[in-house]
Amino acid sequence: MRLNDSNDKSAGNIDVVLVAYDDKGKVYDFGALEIQAVYISGNVRDPFEYYMKDPRGRALMDWSKEPNYPRPDYLSSSRKRLAPQLLFKGGILHSWGKKIAVALNKSFFATLPRLKKVSKSNADIAWLIYDLELIKEKGQEPGRYSIKKVDEVFTEFEPALLSITTSLPGRVEDFMRLLQGKLDEQLETPPINKTIEEPFST
């Protein structure tokens, strides 16, 4: 569902809108669900094409030692995707007093700064945390995984946004040391040559 700002410009699309409506079908409330995927670094096309050439024979292939093995990029996912979505779409929804749910991967949530938890009744955001679980039920095909919700965390909007968008500062001394190193490289002061007057005089 497209979400516009006060200038009728798009702030983005809401992944899922949950509506409450009366017996006559009139909407009287709603909430938003954002499904937060994770960026990857590396290459997924090469292993997929390799697998597709012989799916049965290569079903158990191990691509982890190959160049550009794909890895989740949690830092880019939080800075370039999650934070802007909370800032723009979340900011509008919060100003309207509407609740937001964010569904995301357990490993991704673990990389976020520690969020201050509140009770469900006082929350603006519900973080719905999912993980892959190996299916062990009888009659099910072995080696298959299902997506399962493993936790819920409830937070207020503004403290959560501040935690996610604020970098934890390092030591200023470390930065000063880097600056000094860069300056030393640029200066490259030539050695001082001393002249010995009349070296062969007795």
MOMO-V56113 format. One line per field, one symbol per residue. ss: DSSP state (a for helix, b for strand, c for the rest). phi: phi as a letter, one per 20 degrees, with the letter a starting at -180 (. if undefined). psi: psi as a letter, one per 30 degrees, with the letter a starting at -180 (. if undefined). A space follows every 10 residues. Layout:
ss = ???
phi = ???
psi = ???
This chain:
ss = cbbbcccccb bbbccbbbbb bcccccbbbb bbbbbbcccb bcbcaaaaaa aacccccccc ccccccccbc bbcaaaaaaa aaaaaaaaaa aaaaaccccb bbbbbaaaaa acccccccca aaccbbbbbb bbbbcccccc ccccbbbbbb bbbbbcaaaa aaaaaccccc caaaaaaaaa aaaaaaaccc cccccccccc cc
phi = .fcdefemef epdefbdedd cefenefcab bdcddeecfc docdfgffff fffbgffdfd fdefeeflgf cfdffffffe cffffffeff fffffemdec dcebfgffgf efgfefecfg feedcdeddd becffcffne ffnedcecfd accdceffff ffffedfffe efffffffff ffffffflff feedeeflfd fd
psi = kkklafggkk glkkekkkkk lafggkkfll lkkkjjlkll lakfeeeeee effieefgfg kjgfflkhkk kkieeeeeef eeeeeeedee eeeeffgklk kjklkeeeef fllkkkklle fgkfkjjjkl lkkkkgkkfk klglllkkkf lkkklleeee eeeefkkkka kfeeeeeeee eeeeeeehkl kkkkkjkifg l.
